[in-house]
Amino acid sequence: MKPILDELEQRRAGARLGGGEKRIAAQHTRGKLTARERLELLLDTGSFEEFDTFVQHRCTDFGMDKAEKIPGDGVVTGWGTVNGRKVFVFAKDFTVFGGSLSEAHAAKITKIQDLALKTRAPIIGLFDAGGARIQEGVAALGGYGEVFRRNVLASGVIPQISVIMGPCAGGDVYSPAMTDFIFMVRDTSYMFVTGPEVVKTVTNESVTAEELGGAKVHTTKSSVADGAFENDVECLLQMRRLIDFLPACNQSGVPVWPSFDDGERLDPSLDTLVPEHPNKPYDMKELISKVADEGDFFEIQQGFAGNILTGFGRVEGRTVGFVANQPMVLAGVLDADASRKAARFVRFCDAFEIPIVTFVDVPGFLPGTAQEYGGLIKHGAKLLFAYAQATVPLVTVITRKAFGGAYDVMASKHIGGDVNYAWPTAQIAVMGAKGAVEIIFRADIDDPEKIAARTREYEQRFLSPFVAAERGYIDEVITPRSTRKRIARALAMLASKKVEAPLKKHDNLPL
């Protein structure tokens, strides 16, 4: 028995070594951890159960039959726990064939994907690879297809998280693109369909890997990535934090964590959050942090479309999705990017039964040719569609402006908001007083005194939240200091909400 056990241990030691000491050292020199080191940080100590440790490729073309066969074939797969909750994981190992995907490599990943779906648990993929293994040709491409199909099957059923921790190119990028969240590491990770060399050959455009698909590009310009972190360690610790907010699947309900924050807490500082001057900005993050348990807010897509905020927090220990206009950026106006960003977040929350709290201070949609040519109508419709389709509890608080169509879009009562509050500072109208008066009383445009008097009249008559409250469009005008208490009570009341939607195969989201 002992010789067999010794052989087993030797084989395991060889597998753990991956591509060998030299390649591990090279990985560390680049400022990156190895696949196994990453899993040790991500998962609870001692919880990792590895699958397919000894799997090897079967390719014999282009000298692969003579090449060294390394157990694991460039990816480490298995399951473990994060703060006691089950997650499935795969981590591409750049020290073995550059982490390239082979038929056997893909089979390891699909096995984990299938188990995650069967057991209804989240799956996290750590990417650090050079794309498909060219020597295997169409077999590698077929492997990609198998992974992609499972990404789609799992979408909306279990949370899927992709963490880009090195190169991610070619076919490798499409699996992360179909997952719920993508996070990157600054300066060491990049994503692109075709690399700088191909770009140079085809288009004669000279560009570096960082300029083409680095973390800064994908978090601020393309919106492909939902966030970026300074190094591997910070990134993986933040993934542990994110998992704590997410349900195991679409039917498990949100996780509940002990909270030391009183749900009835009043915050007098909120009474002075909104400035007296209607055009003066304020930080909506302050409101979110004062409503969320212990001020804990995990922001999604922080670097993109800063005029709207999205992210997760907790109220009385239960996960809540926050969507909020940000007056500090573009006065909180809705544009194409902000609409897309918020729509995707709302749809994620709805898919996984996460209640949504919306804070509204929106002067309307951003005008201009750039927006219209960029498809503002369709992108704005995405956010409208997402809110109108949502069946999770929707609690809305209008803090200041809610003008025009943007009032309707931001989870108004008319499109399905369950509990809609307004602060006394709220202004709800088709448009701002100045613009409205100049249109309605165009004949008096040359008389400043008359215009000023009409503006004051309009403000009193139409901008007051009590006009909407009189019609039942606002359920209650509340004091700002009581916002957390009101939201907590509304969410508790809505916990048993059930909505029966008409039978259909799927909707036709305005893509």
C-alpha positions as CSV (number, residue, x, y, z in Angstrom):
1,M,0.0,0.0,0.0
2,K,2.8,2.4,0.9
3,P,4.4,2.5,-2.6
4,I,1.0,3.4,-4.1
5,L,0.4,6.1,-1.5
6,D,4.0,7.4,-2.1
7,E,3.3,7.5,-5.9
8,L,0.0,9.4,-5.2
9,E,1.8,12.0,-3.2
10,Q,4.5,12.3,-5.8
11,R,1.9,12.9,-8.5
12,R,0.1,15.4,-6.4
13,A,3.3,17.3,-5.7
14,G,4.1,17.4,-9.4
15,A,0.6,18.7,-10.2
16,R,1.0,21.4,-7.5
17,L,4.2,22.5,-9.0
18,G,2.5,23.3,-12.3
19,G,5.0,24.5,-14.9
20,G,7.9,24.3,-12.5
21,E,9.9,26.6,-10.2
22,K,11.3,28.8,-13.0
23,R,7.9,29.6,-14.4
24,I,6.5,30.2,-10.9
25,A,9.4,32.6,-10.2
26,A,8.6,34.4,-13.5
27,Q,5.0,34.7,-12.4
28,H,6.0,36.3,-9.1
29,T,8.4,38.6,-11.0
30,R,5.5,40.0,-13.0
31,G,3.8,40.8,-9.7
32,K,1.3,38.0,-10.0
33,L,0.4,35.0,-7.8
34,T,0.1,31.5,-9.2
35,A,-3.3,29.8,-9.7
36,R,-3.1,27.8,-6.5
37,E,-1.9,30.8,-4.5
38,R,-4.9,32.7,-5.7
39,L,-7.3,30.0,-4.7
40,E,-5.7,29.9,-1.2
41,L,-6.5,33.6,-0.8
42,L,-10.0,33.4,-2.3
43,L,-11.3,30.4,-0.3
44,D,-11.6,29.6,3.4
45,T,-8.4,28.0,4.7
46,G,-8.4,24.2,4.1
47,S,-11.8,24.2,2.3
48,F,-10.6,23.7,-1.3
49,E,-11.5,20.3,-2.8
50,E,-9.7,19.9,-6.1
51,F,-11.1,17.9,-9.1
52,D,-9.2,16.5,-12.1
53,T,-5.8,17.0,-10.6
54,F,-4.2,14.5,-13.0
55,V,-6.0,15.3,-16.3
56,Q,-3.6,15.7,-19.2
57,H,-4.1,16.7,-22.9
58,R,-4.2,14.1,-25.6
59,C,-2.9,16.1,-28.5
60,T,-0.2,14.5,-30.7
61,D,0.0,17.2,-33.4
62,F,2.9,19.7,-33.9
63,G,5.2,17.9,-31.5
64,M,2.7,17.9,-28.6
65,D,3.2,14.1,-28.2
66,K,6.9,14.8,-27.4
67,A,6.2,17.8,-25.2
68,E,6.1,17.5,-21.4
69,K,2.7,16.5,-20.1
70,I,1.9,18.4,-17.0
71,P,-0.9,17.2,-14.7
72,G,-3.9,19.6,-14.6
73,D,-3.3,20.9,-18.2
74,G,-3.2,24.6,-17.3
75,V,-6.3,25.0,-15.1
76,V,-7.0,24.2,-11.4
77,T,-10.7,23.3,-10.7
78,G,-12.8,22.4,-7.7
79,W,-14.9,23.9,-5.0
80,G,-14.5,25.4,-1.5
81,T,-16.2,27.9,0.8
82,V,-16.1,31.6,1.2
83,N,-17.1,32.6,4.8
84,G,-18.7,29.2,5.0
85,R,-20.7,29.4,1.8
86,K,-20.1,27.0,-1.0
87,V,-18.6,28.3,-4.3
88,F,-17.1,26.5,-7.3
89,V,-13.9,27.8,-8.8
90,F,-11.5,27.4,-11.7
91,A,-8.1,29.2,-12.0
92,K,-6.1,29.2,-15.2
93,D,-2.5,28.4,-14.6
94,F,-0.2,30.6,-16.8
95,T,2.8,28.5,-15.9
96,V,1.4,25.5,-17.9
97,F,1.2,26.1,-21.6
98,G,0.5,29.8,-20.9
99,G,-2.9,28.7,-19.5
100,S,-4.1,28.1,-23.0
101,L,-7.3,26.2,-23.4
102,S,-7.2,22.6,-24.8
103,E,-10.0,20.1,-25.1
104,A,-9.1,18.5,-21.8
105,H,-8.7,21.9,-20.2
106,A,-12.2,22.9,-21.3
107,A,-13.7,19.6,-20.1
108,K,-12.3,20.4,-16.6
109,I,-14.1,23.8,-16.6
110,T,-17.4,22.4,-17.9
111,K,-17.4,19.7,-15.3
112,I,-17.3,22.5,-12.6
113,Q,-19.9,24.5,-14.4
114,D,-22.2,21.6,-14.5
115,L,-21.7,20.9,-10.8
116,A,-22.3,24.5,-9.9
117,L,-25.6,24.5,-11.8
118,K,-26.7,21.2,-10.4
119,T,-26.0,22.2,-6.8
120,R,-27.1,25.9,-7.3
121,A,-23.9,27.6,-6.1
122,P,-21.9,30.5,-7.4
123,I,-19.0,30.0,-9.7
124,I,-15.8,32.1,-9.9
125,G,-13.3,31.9,-12.8
126,L,-9.8,33.3,-12.4
127,F,-8.4,34.1,-15.9
128,D,-4.7,34.3,-16.7
129,A,-4.2,32.8,-20.1
130,G,-3.2,33.3,-23.7
131,G,-6.3,32.0,-25.5
132,A,-6.9,28.7,-27.3
133,R,-4.1,26.1,-27.7
134,I,-3.3,26.5,-31.4
135,Q,-1.9,23.0,-31.7
136,E,-5.3,21.5,-31.0
137,G,-7.2,23.5,-33.7
138,V,-10.9,23.0,-33.8
139,A,-10.9,20.8,-30.7
140,A,-9.9,23.8,-28.6
141,L,-12.6,25.9,-30.3
142,G,-15.2,23.2,-29.6
143,G,-14.1,23.4,-25.9
144,Y,-14.8,27.1,-25.9
145,G,-18.2,26.5,-27.3
146,E,-19.0,24.0,-24.5
147,V,-18.0,26.6,-21.9
148,F,-20.0,29.4,-23.6
149,R,-23.2,27.3,-23.7
150,R,-23.0,26.6,-20.0
151,N,-22.4,30.3,-19.3
152,V,-25.7,30.9,-21.0
153,L,-27.6,28.1,-19.2
154,A,-26.4,29.3,-15.8
155,S,-27.2,33.0,-16.5
156,G,-29.8,34.2,-14.1
157,V,-29.7,30.9,-12.1
158,I,-26.4,31.1,-10.3
159,P,-24.1,34.1,-9.9
160,Q,-21.1,33.9,-12.3
161,I,-18.0,36.0,-11.5
162,S,-15.0,36.4,-13.7
163,V,-11.7,37.8,-12.4
164,I,-9.1,38.8,-15.0
165,M,-5.7,38.5,-13.4
166,G,-3.4,38.4,-16.4
167,P,-3.9,38.2,-20.2
168,C,-7.3,37.2,-21.5
169,A,-7.4,37.1,-25.2
170,G,-9.3,35.7,-28.2
171,G,-12.0,33.2,-27.4
172,D,-11.2,33.5,-23.7
173,V,-12.9,36.9,-23.4
174,Y,-16.4,35.7,-24.4
175,S,-16.9,33.5,-21.4
176,P,-16.3,36.4,-18.9
177,A,-18.4,38.7,-21.1
178,M,-21.4,36.4,-20.5
179,T,-21.0,36.3,-16.7
180,D,-22.6,38.6,-14.2
181,F,-19.5,40.5,-13.1
182,I,-15.9,41.1,-14.5
183,F,-13.1,42.4,-12.3
184,M,-9.5,43.2,-13.3
185,V,-6.1,43.9,-11.8
186,R,-4.5,47.2,-12.7
187,D,-1.3,47.0,-14.8
188,T,-1.1,43.2,-15.0
189,S,-4.4,42.2,-16.7
190,Y,-5.9,42.9,-20.1
191,M,-8.7,41.7,-22.3
192,F,-9.1,41.9,-26.1
193,V,-10.4,39.8,-28.9
194,T,-7.3,40.4,-31.0
195,G,-3.9,41.4,-29.7
196,P,-1.7,44.4,-30.6
197,E,0.2,42.4,-33.2
198,V,-2.9,41.4,-35.1
199,V,-4.2,45.0,-34.8
200,K,-1.0,46.3,-36.3
201,T,-1.1,43.7,-39.2
202,V,-4.7,44.3,-40.1
203,T,-5.3,48.0,-39.4
204,N,-1.7,49.3,-39.3
205,E,-2.6,50.8,-35.9
206,S,0.1,50.7,-33.2
207,V,-1.2,50.2,-29.7
208,T,0.1,48.6,-26.5
209,A,-1.7,45.8,-24.7
210,E,-2.6,48.2,-21.9
211,E,-4.0,50.8,-24.3
212,L,-6.0,48.2,-26.2
213,G,-7.5,46.3,-23.3
214,G,-6.1,47.2,-19.9
215,A,-8.1,47.7,-16.7
216,K,-8.4,51.5,-17.2
217,V,-9.8,51.0,-20.7
218,H,-12.4,48.5,-19.6
219,T,-13.5,50.2,-16.4
220,T,-13.8,53.8,-17.8
221,K,-14.4,53.5,-21.6
222,S,-15.8,50.2,-22.7
223,S,-17.7,49.3,-19.5
224,V,-16.7,45.6,-20.1
225,A,-15.2,45.4,-16.5
226,D,-17.1,46.2,-13.3
227,G,-14.1,47.2,-11.3
228,A,-10.3,47.1,-11.0
229,F,-8.0,46.6,-8.1
230,E,-4.3,47.3,-7.4
231,N,-3.0,43.8,-7.1
232,D,-4.0,40.1,-6.8
233,V,-4.4,40.2,-3.1
234,E,-6.7,43.1,-2.9
235,C,-8.8,41.8,-5.8
236,L,-9.3,38.4,-4.2
237,L,-10.2,39.8,-0.8
238,Q,-12.8,42.1,-2.5
239,M,-14.2,39.0,-4.3
240,R,-14.8,37.4,-0.9
241,R,-16.6,40.6,0.2
242,L,-18.7,40.5,-3.0
243,I,-19.7,36.9,-2.5
244,D,-21.1,37.8,0.9
245,F,-23.7,40.1,-0.7
246,L,-24.8,37.5,-3.4
247,P,-27.4,34.7,-3.0
248,A,-26.3,31.2,-3.8
249,C,-28.9,31.0,-6.6
250,N,-32.0,32.6,-8.0
251,Q,-34.3,30.8,-5.5
252,S,-32.3,30.8,-2.3
253,G,-33.1,34.3,-1.2
254,V,-30.5,36.9,-0.2
255,P,-28.0,36.0,2.5
256,V,-28.6,37.3,6.0
257,W,-25.7,38.5,8.1
258,P,-25.7,39.8,11.7
259,S,-26.2,43.5,11.7
260,F,-25.2,45.8,14.6
261,D,-27.0,48.8,13.0
262,D,-30.5,49.7,14.2
263,G,-33.1,49.6,11.5
264,E,-35.0,52.4,13.3
265,R,-32.0,54.7,13.3
266,L,-32.6,58.3,12.5
267,D,-29.8,60.5,11.0
268,P,-30.4,64.2,11.5
269,S,-27.4,65.1,9.2
270,L,-29.6,64.0,6.2
271,D,-31.9,67.0,6.9
272,T,-29.2,69.3,5.5
273,L,-27.8,67.0,2.8
274,V,-29.6,68.7,-0.1
275,P,-28.3,72.3,-0.6
276,E,-30.8,75.2,-0.6
277,H,-29.7,76.2,-4.1
278,P,-31.3,73.8,-6.6
279,N,-28.2,73.7,-8.9
280,K,-25.7,73.0,-6.2
281,P,-24.4,69.4,-6.2
282,Y,-24.1,67.0,-3.2
283,D,-22.7,63.5,-2.9
284,M,-25.4,60.9,-3.2
285,K,-22.9,58.3,-1.8
286,E,-23.3,60.0,1.6
287,L,-27.0,59.1,1.5
288,I,-26.3,55.5,0.5
289,S,-23.7,55.1,3.2
290,K,-26.0,56.5,5.9
291,V,-28.9,54.2,4.9
292,A,-26.9,51.0,4.5
293,D,-25.9,48.8,7.5
294,E,-22.6,50.1,9.0
295,G,-22.2,52.3,5.9
296,D,-21.0,49.3,3.9
297,F,-21.5,49.8,0.1
298,F,-19.9,47.6,-2.6
299,E,-20.0,49.8,-5.7
300,I,-20.3,48.3,-9.2
301,Q,-18.7,50.1,-12.2
302,Q,-17.4,52.9,-10.1
303,G,-15.2,54.3,-12.9
304,F,-17.9,54.3,-15.6
305,A,-20.9,56.6,-16.0
306,G,-20.3,58.3,-12.7
307,N,-23.6,60.2,-13.0
308,I,-25.3,57.1,-11.7
309,L,-24.4,54.9,-8.8
310,T,-24.9,51.1,-8.6
311,G,-23.9,48.7,-6.0
312,F,-24.8,46.4,-3.0
313,G,-25.4,47.2,0.6
314,R,-27.5,45.7,3.4
315,V,-30.5,46.9,5.3
316,E,-31.1,45.0,8.6
317,G,-28.6,42.3,7.5
318,R,-30.2,41.6,4.1
319,T,-28.6,42.4,0.7
320,V,-30.1,45.4,-1.2
321,G,-29.2,46.7,-4.6
322,F,-28.8,50.5,-4.6
323,V,-29.3,52.6,-7.8
324,A,-28.9,56.4,-7.4
325,N,-28.4,59.5,-9.6
326,Q,-25.2,61.2,-8.6
327,P,-25.5,65.1,-8.7
328,M,-21.7,65.4,-8.5
329,V,-21.3,64.2,-12.1
330,L,-23.2,65.9,-14.9
331,A,-25.8,67.0,-12.3
332,G,-27.1,63.4,-12.2
333,V,-28.5,63.5,-15.7
334,L,-29.3,60.2,-17.5
335,D,-27.3,59.6,-20.6
336,A,-26.8,56.4,-22.7
337,D,-23.9,55.1,-20.6
338,A,-25.7,55.7,-17.3
339,S,-28.9,54.0,-18.6
340,R,-27.0,50.9,-19.8
341,K,-25.1,50.6,-16.5
342,A,-28.1,50.9,-14.3
343,A,-30.3,48.6,-16.6
344,R,-27.8,45.8,-16.3
345,F,-27.6,46.1,-12.6
346,V,-31.4,46.2,-12.1
347,R,-31.8,43.1,-14.2
348,F,-29.1,41.3,-12.2
349,C,-30.9,42.2,-8.9
350,D,-34.2,41.1,-10.4
351,A,-32.9,37.8,-11.6
352,F,-31.6,37.0,-8.1
353,E,-34.4,38.3,-6.0
354,I,-32.4,41.2,-4.6
355,P,-34.6,44.2,-3.5
356,I,-33.8,47.5,-5.2
357,V,-33.7,50.9,-3.4
358,T,-33.6,53.8,-5.8
359,F,-32.5,57.4,-4.9
360,V,-33.7,60.0,-7.4
361,D,-32.2,63.4,-8.3
362,V,-32.4,63.6,-12.0
363,P,-32.9,66.7,-14.2
364,G,-33.8,64.6,-17.2
365,F,-32.0,62.9,-20.1
366,L,-28.9,64.5,-21.6
367,P,-29.6,66.4,-24.8
368,G,-27.4,66.7,-27.8
369,T,-26.5,65.1,-31.1
370,A,-23.8,62.9,-29.5
371,Q,-26.4,61.2,-27.3
372,E,-29.1,60.9,-30.0
373,Y,-26.6,59.5,-32.5
374,G,-25.3,57.1,-29.8
375,G,-28.8,55.6,-29.4
376,L,-29.9,57.4,-26.2
377,I,-33.5,56.4,-27.0
378,K,-32.8,52.7,-27.0
379,H,-30.4,52.8,-24.1
380,G,-32.8,54.8,-22.0
381,A,-35.5,52.3,-22.9
382,K,-33.3,49.5,-21.5
383,L,-33.5,51.1,-18.0
384,L,-37.2,51.7,-18.3
385,F,-37.7,48.1,-19.5
386,A,-35.6,46.7,-16.6
387,Y,-37.5,48.6,-13.9
388,A,-40.9,47.9,-15.5
389,Q,-40.1,44.2,-15.8
390,A,-38.7,43.8,-12.2
391,T,-40.8,41.8,-9.8
392,V,-38.5,42.3,-6.7
393,P,-39.4,44.9,-4.0
394,L,-38.8,48.4,-5.4
395,V,-38.5,51.3,-2.9
396,T,-37.9,54.7,-4.4
397,V,-36.9,58.0,-2.6
398,I,-36.9,61.3,-4.6
399,T,-34.5,63.6,-2.8
400,R,-34.6,66.6,-5.2
401,K,-35.2,66.8,-8.9
402,A,-37.4,64.3,-10.9
403,F,-38.0,65.9,-14.2
404,G,-39.4,64.8,-17.5
405,G,-39.3,61.2,-18.7
406,A,-36.5,60.5,-16.3
407,Y,-39.0,60.8,-13.5
408,D,-40.9,57.9,-15.0
409,V,-37.8,55.8,-15.7
410,M,-36.3,56.0,-12.2
411,A,-38.6,53.4,-10.6
412,S,-41.7,55.6,-10.4
413,K,-45.0,54.4,-9.2
414,H,-46.3,54.3,-12.8
415,I,-43.8,51.6,-14.0
416,G,-44.0,49.4,-10.9
417,G,-42.5,51.1,-7.9
418,D,-44.0,49.5,-4.7
419,V,-43.2,52.2,-2.2
420,N,-42.4,55.7,-3.4
421,Y,-41.2,58.4,-1.0
422,A,-40.2,62.0,-1.5
423,W,-38.2,64.4,0.7
424,P,-39.8,67.8,1.2
425,T,-37.1,69.2,-1.1
426,A,-38.4,67.1,-4.0
427,Q,-39.3,68.8,-7.3
428,I,-41.4,66.6,-9.6
429,A,-42.4,68.1,-12.9
430,V,-42.2,67.8,-16.7
431,M,-39.2,70.2,-16.6
432,G,-37.5,72.8,-14.4
433,A,-39.3,76.0,-13.6
434,K,-37.2,78.4,-15.7
435,G,-37.5,76.3,-18.9
436,A,-41.2,75.6,-18.4
437,V,-42.1,79.3,-17.8
438,E,-40.1,80.5,-20.8
439,I,-42.2,78.0,-23.0
440,I,-45.6,78.6,-21.4
441,F,-45.3,82.4,-21.1
442,R,-43.2,83.0,-24.2
443,A,-45.1,86.3,-24.7
444,D,-43.6,87.7,-21.5
445,I,-40.0,86.6,-22.2
446,D,-38.8,90.3,-22.5
447,D,-40.3,91.2,-19.1
448,P,-37.9,89.9,-16.3
449,E,-40.3,90.8,-13.5
450,K,-43.2,88.9,-15.0
451,I,-41.0,85.9,-15.8
452,A,-39.7,85.9,-12.2
453,A,-43.2,86.0,-10.8
454,R,-44.4,83.3,-13.1
455,T,-41.3,81.2,-12.1
456,R,-42.2,81.5,-8.4
457,E,-45.8,80.6,-9.2
458,Y,-44.7,77.5,-11.2
459,E,-42.4,76.4,-8.4
460,Q,-45.1,76.6,-5.8
461,R,-47.7,75.0,-8.0
462,F,-45.9,72.3,-9.8
463,L,-42.5,71.6,-8.2
464,S,-43.8,70.8,-4.8
465,P,-43.8,67.0,-3.9
466,F,-47.3,67.5,-2.5
467,V,-48.8,67.8,-6.0
468,A,-47.7,64.2,-6.7
469,A,-48.6,63.1,-3.2
470,E,-52.1,64.4,-3.7
471,R,-52.5,62.2,-6.7
472,G,-51.1,59.1,-4.9
473,Y,-47.9,59.0,-7.1
474,I,-45.9,59.5,-3.9
475,D,-46.9,57.3,-1.0
476,E,-45.6,59.7,1.6
477,V,-43.5,62.8,2.0
478,I,-40.9,61.9,4.6
479,T,-38.3,63.7,6.7
480,P,-34.8,63.0,5.4
481,R,-33.6,61.9,8.8
482,S,-36.1,59.0,8.8
483,T,-35.0,57.6,5.4
484,R,-33.3,54.5,6.7
485,K,-36.2,53.7,9.0
486,R,-38.8,54.1,6.3
487,I,-36.8,52.0,3.8
488,A,-36.2,49.3,6.4
489,R,-39.9,49.1,7.2
490,A,-40.9,49.1,3.5
491,L,-38.5,46.3,2.7
492,A,-39.8,44.3,5.6
493,M,-43.4,44.7,4.4
494,L,-42.5,43.8,0.8
495,A,-40.5,40.7,1.8
496,S,-43.5,38.5,0.8
497,K,-44.1,40.2,-2.6
498,K,-45.2,37.9,-5.4
499,V,-45.9,38.9,-9.0
500,E,-47.4,36.7,-11.6
501,A,-46.1,37.7,-15.1
502,P,-47.8,36.6,-18.3
503,L,-46.5,33.4,-19.8
504,K,-43.9,34.0,-22.5
505,K,-40.7,32.4,-23.7
506,H,-38.6,35.5,-23.0
507,D,-38.9,39.2,-23.5
508,N,-37.4,41.2,-26.3
509,L,-35.2,43.7,-24.4
510,P,-34.4,46.7,-26.6
511,L,-30.7,45.8,-27.2
